[in-house]
Amino acid sequence: MLTANLREMADDGLVTRTAYPEVPPRVIYELTGLGESLSPVLDALAEWGEGYQALRAGRG
């Protein structure tokens, strides 16, 4: 499942995939500029999640 998701992200231009012809096989995935542009969105989502957890724990 992870491999399928990573390949889809590569197809969408979010990551690059570099495969090395080795045994065992080695594949490196790296964020593209487009993938890195999601950082503020993911940071905001993480901040929201932390606030929600605090609220659920009675600390909010």
PyMOL Python script that loads the backbone (N, CA, C, O; Angstrom):
from pymol import cmd

cmd.read_pdbstr("""\
ATOM      1  N   MET A   1       0.817  -1.188   0.000  1.00  0.00           N
ATOM      2  CA  MET A   1       0.000   0.000   0.000  1.00  0.00           C
ATOM      3  C   MET A   1       0.869   1.264   0.000  1.00  0.00           C
ATOM      4  O   MET A   1       0.584   2.222  -0.718  1.00  0.00           O
ATOM      5  N   LEU A   2       1.919   1.252   0.804  1.00  0.00           N
ATOM      6  CA  LEU A   2       2.815   2.409   0.843  1.00  0.00           C
ATOM      7  C   LEU A   2       3.437   2.663  -0.521  1.00  0.00           C
ATOM      8  O   LEU A   2       3.499   3.804  -0.978  1.00  0.00           O
ATOM      9  N   THR A   3       3.896   1.607  -1.166  1.00  0.00           N
ATOM     10  CA  THR A   3       4.514   1.754  -2.484  1.00  0.00           C
ATOM     11  C   THR A   3       3.527   2.338  -3.486  1.00  0.00           C
ATOM     12  O   THR A   3       3.889   3.202  -4.286  1.00  0.00           O
ATOM     13  N   ALA A   4       2.292   1.876  -3.447  1.00  0.00           N
ATOM     14  CA  ALA A   4       1.270   2.392  -4.369  1.00  0.00           C
ATOM     15  C   ALA A   4       1.036   3.886  -4.117  1.00  0.00           C
ATOM     16  O   ALA A   4       0.916   4.666  -5.062  1.00  0.00           O
ATOM     17  N   ASN A   5       0.971   4.280  -2.835  1.00  0.00           N
ATOM     18  CA  ASN A   5       0.773   5.694  -2.517  1.00  0.00           C
ATOM     19  C   ASN A   5       1.959   6.540  -2.966  1.00  0.00           C
ATOM     20  O   ASN A   5       1.774   7.629  -3.509  1.00  0.00           O
ATOM     21  N   LEU A   6       3.163   6.050  -2.747  1.00  0.00           N
ATOM     22  CA  LEU A   6       4.352   6.799  -3.165  1.00  0.00           C
ATOM     23  C   LEU A   6       4.424   6.929  -4.682  1.00  0.00           C
ATOM     24  O   LEU A   6       4.792   7.985  -5.199  1.00  0.00           O
ATOM     25  N   ARG A   7       4.081   5.882  -5.384  1.00  0.00           N
ATOM     26  CA  ARG A   7       4.092   5.956  -6.860  1.00  0.00           C
ATOM     27  C   ARG A   7       3.043   6.937  -7.363  1.00  0.00           C
ATOM     28  O   ARG A   7       3.284   7.662  -8.327  1.00  0.00           O
ATOM     29  N   GLU A   8       1.882   6.964  -6.717  1.00  0.00           N
ATOM     30  CA  GLU A   8       0.845   7.921  -7.104  1.00  0.00           C
ATOM     31  C   GLU A   8       1.313   9.352  -6.836  1.00  0.00           C
ATOM     32  O   GLU A   8       1.065  10.253  -7.636  1.00  0.00           O
ATOM     33  N   MET A   9       1.990   9.550  -5.706  1.00  0.00           N
ATOM     34  CA  MET A   9       2.521  10.879  -5.397  1.00  0.00           C
ATOM     35  C   MET A   9       3.588  11.275  -6.419  1.00  0.00           C
ATOM     36  O   MET A   9       3.687  12.446  -6.786  1.00  0.00           O
ATOM     37  N   ALA A  10       4.380  10.317  -6.877  1.00  0.00           N
ATOM     38  CA  ALA A  10       5.372  10.598  -7.919  1.00  0.00           C
ATOM     39  C   ALA A  10       4.667  10.966  -9.223  1.00  0.00           C
ATOM     40  O   ALA A  10       5.076  11.899  -9.915  1.00  0.00           O
ATOM     41  N   ASP A  11       3.612  10.233  -9.554  1.00  0.00           N
ATOM     42  CA  ASP A  11       2.845  10.542 -10.769  1.00  0.00           C
ATOM     43  C   ASP A  11       2.230  11.938 -10.699  1.00  0.00           C
ATOM     44  O   ASP A  11       2.079  12.609 -11.719  1.00  0.00           O
ATOM     45  N   ASP A  12       1.876  12.369  -9.489  1.00  0.00           N
ATOM     46  CA  ASP A  12       1.268  13.687  -9.289  1.00  0.00           C
ATOM     47  C   ASP A  12       2.305  14.804  -9.156  1.00  0.00           C
ATOM     48  O   ASP A  12       1.944  15.977  -9.061  1.00  0.00           O
ATOM     49  N   GLY A  13       3.594  14.440  -9.149  1.00  0.00           N
ATOM     50  CA  GLY A  13       4.644  15.450  -9.093  1.00  0.00           C
ATOM     51  C   GLY A  13       5.003  15.925  -7.701  1.00  0.00           C
ATOM     52  O   GLY A  13       5.682  16.941  -7.553  1.00  0.00           O
ATOM     53  N   LEU A  14       4.556  15.204  -6.667  1.00  0.00           N
ATOM     54  CA  LEU A  14       4.858  15.608  -5.298  1.00  0.00           C
ATOM     55  C   LEU A  14       6.210  15.087  -4.820  1.00  0.00           C
ATOM     56  O   LEU A  14       6.858  15.710  -3.979  1.00  0.00           O
ATOM     57  N   VAL A  15       6.631  13.952  -5.352  1.00  0.00           N
ATOM     58  CA  VAL A  15       7.920  13.361  -5.000  1.00  0.00           C
ATOM     59  C   VAL A  15       8.608  12.882  -6.267  1.00  0.00           C
ATOM     60  O   VAL A  15       7.970  12.648  -7.293  1.00  0.00           O
ATOM     61  N   THR A  16       9.920  12.741  -6.173  1.00  0.00           N
ATOM     62  CA  THR A  16      10.654  12.081  -7.245  1.00  0.00           C
ATOM     63  C   THR A  16      11.039  10.693  -6.745  1.00  0.00           C
ATOM     64  O   THR A  16      11.251  10.484  -5.550  1.00  0.00           O
ATOM     65  N   ARG A  17      11.125   9.760  -7.666  1.00  0.00           N
ATOM     66  CA  ARG A  17      11.465   8.373  -7.335  1.00  0.00           C
ATOM     67  C   ARG A  17      12.729   8.009  -8.093  1.00  0.00           C
ATOM     68  O   ARG A  17      12.785   8.114  -9.318  1.00  0.00           O
ATOM     69  N   THR A  18      13.747   7.579  -7.349  1.00  0.00           N
ATOM     70  CA  THR A  18      14.989   7.128  -7.954  1.00  0.00           C
ATOM     71  C   THR A  18      15.219   5.680  -7.542  1.00  0.00           C
ATOM     72  O   THR A  18      15.369   5.380  -6.357  1.00  0.00           O
ATOM     73  N   ALA A  19      15.245   4.784  -8.527  1.00  0.00           N
ATOM     74  CA  ALA A  19      15.470   3.365  -8.270  1.00  0.00           C
ATOM     75  C   ALA A  19      16.905   3.013  -8.659  1.00  0.00           C
ATOM     76  O   ALA A  19      17.400   3.438  -9.703  1.00  0.00           O
ATOM     77  N   TYR A  20      17.554   2.239  -7.814  1.00  0.00           N
ATOM     78  CA  TYR A  20      18.926   1.810  -8.061  1.00  0.00           C
ATOM     79  C   TYR A  20      18.933   0.321  -8.371  1.00  0.00           C
ATOM     80  O   TYR A  20      18.311  -0.463  -7.655  1.00  0.00           O
ATOM     81  N   PRO A  21      19.631  -0.079  -9.436  1.00  0.00           N
ATOM     82  CA  PRO A  21      19.666  -1.499  -9.824  1.00  0.00           C
ATOM     83  C   PRO A  21      20.611  -2.296  -8.927  1.00  0.00           C
ATOM     84  O   PRO A  21      21.712  -2.667  -9.333  1.00  0.00           O
ATOM     85  N   GLU A  22      20.160  -2.547  -7.712  1.00  0.00           N
ATOM     86  CA  GLU A  22      20.976  -3.261  -6.733  1.00  0.00           C
ATOM     87  C   GLU A  22      20.200  -4.449  -6.197  1.00  0.00           C
ATOM     88  O   GLU A  22      18.990  -4.562  -6.392  1.00  0.00           O
ATOM     89  N   VAL A  23      20.911  -5.322  -5.525  1.00  0.00           N
ATOM     90  CA  VAL A  23      20.278  -6.429  -4.826  1.00  0.00           C
ATOM     91  C   VAL A  23      20.679  -6.314  -3.364  1.00  0.00           C
ATOM     92  O   VAL A  23      21.866  -6.411  -3.055  1.00  0.00           O
ATOM     93  N   PRO A  24      19.741  -6.114  -2.461  1.00  0.00           N
ATOM     94  CA  PRO A  24      18.307  -5.924  -2.698  1.00  0.00           C
ATOM     95  C   PRO A  24      18.031  -4.555  -3.330  1.00  0.00           C
ATOM     96  O   PRO A  24      18.852  -3.642  -3.233  1.00  0.00           O
ATOM     97  N   PRO A  25      16.883  -4.424  -3.969  1.00  0.00           N
ATOM     98  CA  PRO A  25      16.560  -3.151  -4.628  1.00  0.00           C
ATOM     99  C   PRO A  25      16.514  -1.994  -3.632  1.00  0.00           C
ATOM    100  O   PRO A  25      16.121  -2.151  -2.477  1.00  0.00           O
ATOM    101  N   ARG A  26      16.925  -0.842  -4.117  1.00  0.00           N
ATOM    102  CA  ARG A  26      16.896   0.366  -3.283  1.00  0.00           C
ATOM    103  C   ARG A  26      16.193   1.458  -4.073  1.00  0.00           C
ATOM    104  O   ARG A  26      16.497   1.689  -5.243  1.00  0.00           O
ATOM    105  N   VAL A  27      15.239   2.132  -3.415  1.00  0.00           N
ATOM    106  CA  VAL A  27      14.494   3.221  -4.040  1.00  0.00           C
ATOM    107  C   VAL A  27      14.510   4.398  -3.084  1.00  0.00           C
ATOM    108  O   VAL A  27      14.271   4.244  -1.887  1.00  0.00           O
ATOM    109  N   ILE A  28      14.795   5.582  -3.625  1.00  0.00           N
ATOM    110  CA  ILE A  28      14.805   6.811  -2.826  1.00  0.00           C
ATOM    111  C   ILE A  28      13.681   7.709  -3.329  1.00  0.00           C
ATOM    112  O   ILE A  28      13.541   7.936  -4.531  1.00  0.00           O
ATOM    113  N   TYR A  29      12.884   8.215  -2.391  1.00  0.00           N
ATOM    114  CA  TYR A  29      11.847   9.189  -2.708  1.00  0.00           C
ATOM    115  C   TYR A  29      12.235  10.514  -2.064  1.00  0.00           C
ATOM    116  O   TYR A  29      12.662  10.556  -0.911  1.00  0.00           O
ATOM    117  N   GLU A  30      12.081  11.597  -2.827  1.00  0.00           N
ATOM    118  CA  GLU A  30      12.379  12.937  -2.309  1.00  0.00           C
ATOM    119  C   GLU A  30      11.248  13.872  -2.699  1.00  0.00           C
ATOM    120  O   GLU A  30      10.646  13.738  -3.765  1.00  0.00           O
ATOM    121  N   LEU A  31      10.967  14.832  -1.806  1.00  0.00           N
ATOM    122  CA  LEU A  31       9.951  15.831  -2.121  1.00  0.00           C
ATOM    123  C   LEU A  31      10.413  16.726  -3.258  1.00  0.00           C
ATOM    124  O   LEU A  31      11.585  17.092  -3.343  1.00  0.00           O
ATOM    125  N   THR A  32       9.483  17.069  -4.121  1.00  0.00           N
ATOM    126  CA  THR A  32       9.744  18.069  -5.152  1.00  0.00           C
ATOM    127  C   THR A  32       9.375  19.438  -4.566  1.00  0.00           C
ATOM    128  O   THR A  32       8.905  19.526  -3.431  1.00  0.00           O
ATOM    129  N   GLY A  33       9.586  20.476  -5.329  1.00  0.00           N
ATOM    130  CA  GLY A  33       9.163  21.802  -4.896  1.00  0.00           C
ATOM    131  C   GLY A  33       7.672  21.847  -4.628  1.00  0.00           C
ATOM    132  O   GLY A  33       7.221  22.474  -3.670  1.00  0.00           O
ATOM    133  N   LEU A  34       6.908  21.175  -5.484  1.00  0.00           N
ATOM    134  CA  LEU A  34       5.463  21.112  -5.287  1.00  0.00           C
ATOM    135  C   LEU A  34       5.127  20.401  -3.977  1.00  0.00           C
ATOM    136  O   LEU A  34       4.250  20.844  -3.235  1.00  0.00           O
ATOM    137  N   GLY A  35       5.814  19.313  -3.698  1.00  0.00           N
ATOM    138  CA  GLY A  35       5.598  18.589  -2.444  1.00  0.00           C
ATOM    139  C   GLY A  35       5.956  19.444  -1.236  1.00  0.00           C
ATOM    140  O   GLY A  35       5.244  19.446  -0.232  1.00  0.00           O
ATOM    141  N   GLU A  36       7.063  20.167  -1.343  1.00  0.00           N
ATOM    142  CA  GLU A  36       7.478  21.038  -0.244  1.00  0.00           C
ATOM    143  C   GLU A  36       6.494  22.174  -0.024  1.00  0.00           C
ATOM    144  O   GLU A  36       6.383  22.694   1.086  1.00  0.00           O
ATOM    145  N   SER A  37       5.776  22.566  -1.075  1.00  0.00           N
ATOM    146  CA  SER A  37       4.814  23.659  -0.928  1.00  0.00           C
ATOM    147  C   SER A  37       3.634  23.263  -0.040  1.00  0.00           C
ATOM    148  O   SER A  37       2.863  24.128   0.373  1.00  0.00           O
ATOM    149  N   LEU A  38       3.481  21.980   0.258  1.00  0.00           N
ATOM    150  CA  LEU A  38       2.428  21.523   1.161  1.00  0.00           C
ATOM    151  C   LEU A  38       2.797  21.699   2.634  1.00  0.00           C
ATOM    152  O   LEU A  38       1.951  21.505   3.507  1.00  0.00           O
ATOM    153  N   SER A  39       4.033  22.061   2.916  1.00  0.00           N
ATOM    154  CA  SER A  39       4.501  22.169   4.290  1.00  0.00           C
ATOM    155  C   SER A  39       3.622  23.078   5.165  1.00  0.00           C
ATOM    156  O   SER A  39       3.283  22.676   6.278  1.00  0.00           O
ATOM    157  N   PRO A  40       3.239  24.282   4.715  1.00  0.00           N
ATOM    158  CA  PRO A  40       2.385  25.120   5.570  1.00  0.00           C
ATOM    159  C   PRO A  40       1.027  24.476   5.863  1.00  0.00           C
ATOM    160  O   PRO A  40       0.482  24.645   6.954  1.00  0.00           O
ATOM    161  N   VAL A  41       0.496  23.760   4.916  1.00  0.00           N
ATOM    162  CA  VAL A  41      -0.793  23.088   5.111  1.00  0.00           C
ATOM    163  C   VAL A  41      -0.642  21.983   6.157  1.00  0.00           C
ATOM    164  O   VAL A  41      -1.474  21.858   7.056  1.00  0.00           O
ATOM    165  N   LEU A  42       0.415  21.186   6.041  1.00  0.00           N
ATOM    166  CA  LEU A  42       0.642  20.100   6.983  1.00  0.00           C
ATOM    167  C   LEU A  42       0.968  20.631   8.374  1.00  0.00           C
ATOM    168  O   LEU A  42       0.549  20.047   9.374  1.00  0.00           O
ATOM    169  N   ASP A  43       1.714  21.738   8.447  1.00  0.00           N
ATOM    170  CA  ASP A  43       2.009  22.361   9.735  1.00  0.00           C
ATOM    171  C   ASP A  43       0.725  22.834  10.406  1.00  0.00           C
ATOM    172  O   ASP A  43       0.543  22.640  11.608  1.00  0.00           O
ATOM    173  N   ALA A  44      -0.170  23.457   9.632  1.00  0.00           N
ATOM    174  CA  ALA A  44      -1.445  23.932  10.179  1.00  0.00           C
ATOM    175  C   ALA A  44      -2.292  22.754  10.657  1.00  0.00           C
ATOM    176  O   ALA A  44      -2.943  22.841  11.698  1.00  0.00           O
ATOM    177  N   LEU A  45      -2.288  21.664   9.911  1.00  0.00           N
ATOM    178  CA  LEU A  45      -3.047  20.479  10.297  1.00  0.00           C
ATOM    179  C   LEU A  45      -2.488  19.886  11.593  1.00  0.00           C
ATOM    180  O   LEU A  45      -3.254  19.482  12.468  1.00  0.00           O
ATOM    181  N   ALA A  46      -1.169  19.832  11.718  1.00  0.00           N
ATOM    182  CA  ALA A  46      -0.543  19.321  12.935  1.00  0.00           C
ATOM    183  C   ALA A  46      -0.889  20.211  14.129  1.00  0.00           C
ATOM    184  O   ALA A  46      -1.179  19.710  15.215  1.00  0.00           O
ATOM    185  N   GLU A  47      -0.858  21.518  13.932  1.00  0.00           N
ATOM    186  CA  GLU A  47      -1.200  22.458  15.009  1.00  0.00           C
ATOM    187  C   GLU A  47      -2.653  22.250  15.443  1.00  0.00           C
ATOM    188  O   GLU A  47      -2.954  22.234  16.637  1.00  0.00           O
ATOM    189  N   TRP A  48      -3.546  22.092  14.469  1.00  0.00           N
ATOM    190  CA  TRP A  48      -4.941  21.838  14.794  1.00  0.00           C
ATOM    191  C   TRP A  48      -5.080  20.543  15.593  1.00  0.00           C
ATOM    192  O   TRP A  48      -5.808  20.498  16.585  1.00  0.00           O
ATOM    193  N   GLY A  49      -4.391  19.506  15.166  1.00  0.00           N
ATOM    194  CA  GLY A  49      -4.463  18.221  15.852  1.00  0.00           C
ATOM    195  C   GLY A  49      -3.977  18.304  17.289  1.00  0.00           C
ATOM    196  O   GLY A  49      -4.569  17.699  18.182  1.00  0.00           O
ATOM    197  N   GLU A  50      -2.913  19.040  17.515  1.00  0.00           N
ATOM    198  CA  GLU A  50      -2.400  19.210  18.878  1.00  0.00           C
ATOM    199  C   GLU A  50      -3.412  19.956  19.744  1.00  0.00           C
ATOM    200  O   GLU A  50      -3.624  19.598  20.902  1.00  0.00           O
ATOM    201  N   GLY A  51      -4.035  20.990  19.185  1.00  0.00           N
ATOM    202  CA  GLY A  51      -5.057  21.728  19.918  1.00  0.00           C
ATOM    203  C   GLY A  51      -6.261  20.850  20.226  1.00  0.00           C
ATOM    204  O   GLY A  51      -6.826  20.910  21.317  1.00  0.00           O
ATOM    205  N   TYR A  52      -6.641  20.042  19.261  1.00  0.00           N
ATOM    206  CA  TYR A  52      -7.780  19.138  19.461  1.00  0.00           C
ATOM    207  C   TYR A  52      -7.476  18.119  20.551  1.00  0.00           C
ATOM    208  O   TYR A  52      -8.329  17.835  21.392  1.00  0.00           O
ATOM    209  N   GLN A  53      -6.268  17.569  20.541  1.00  0.00           N
ATOM    210  CA  GLN A  53      -5.896  16.619  21.576  1.00  0.00           C
ATOM    211  C   GLN A  53      -5.937  17.277  22.952  1.00  0.00           C
ATOM    212  O   GLN A  53      -6.414  16.674  23.913  1.00  0.00           O
ATOM    213  N   ALA A  54      -5.444  18.498  23.052  1.00  0.00           N
ATOM    214  CA  ALA A  54      -5.465  19.218  24.332  1.00  0.00           C
ATOM    215  C   ALA A  54      -6.905  19.457  24.778  1.00  0.00           C
ATOM    216  O   ALA A  54      -7.222  19.320  25.960  1.00  0.00           O
ATOM    217  N   LEU A  55      -7.763  19.808  23.852  1.00  0.00           N
ATOM    218  CA  LEU A  55      -9.175  20.037  24.162  1.00  0.00           C
ATOM    219  C   LEU A  55      -9.816  18.747  24.687  1.00  0.00           C
ATOM    220  O   LEU A  55     -10.532  18.760  25.688  1.00  0.00           O
ATOM    221  N   ARG A  56      -9.548  17.644  24.000  1.00  0.00           N
ATOM    222  CA  ARG A  56     -10.123  16.350  24.416  1.00  0.00           C
ATOM    223  C   ARG A  56      -9.587  15.899  25.762  1.00  0.00           C
ATOM    224  O   ARG A  56     -10.271  15.186  26.496  1.00  0.00           O
ATOM    225  N   ALA A  57      -8.367  16.310  26.094  1.00  0.00           N
ATOM    226  CA  ALA A  57      -7.759  15.924  27.378  1.00  0.00           C
ATOM    227  C   ALA A  57      -8.161  16.893  28.490  1.00  0.00           C
ATOM    228  O   ALA A  57      -7.736  16.731  29.634  1.00  0.00           O
ATOM    229  N   GLY A  58      -8.981  17.905  28.162  1.00  0.00           N
ATOM    230  CA  GLY A  58      -9.427  18.864  29.165  1.00  0.00           C
ATOM    231  C   GLY A  58      -8.438  19.957  29.472  1.00  0.00           C
ATOM    232  O   GLY A  58      -8.524  20.625  30.502  1.00  0.00           O
ATOM    233  N   ARG A  59      -7.476  20.136  28.547  1.00  0.00           N
ATOM    234  CA  ARG A  59      -6.466  21.169  28.770  1.00  0.00           C
ATOM    235  C   ARG A  59      -6.713  22.386  27.899  1.00  0.00           C
ATOM    236  O   ARG A  59      -5.905  23.315  27.911  1.00  0.00           O
ATOM    237  N   GLY A  60      -7.794  22.413  27.150  1.00  0.00           N
ATOM    238  CA  GLY A  60      -8.003  23.482  26.197  1.00  0.00           C
ATOM    239  C   GLY A  60      -8.924  24.489  26.633  1.00  0.00           C
ATOM    240  O   GLY A  60      -9.180  25.448  25.906  1.00  0.00           O
TER     241      GLY A  60
END
""", "prot")
cmd.dss("prot")
cmd.show_as("cartoon", "prot")
cmd.util.cbc("prot")
cmd.orient("prot")
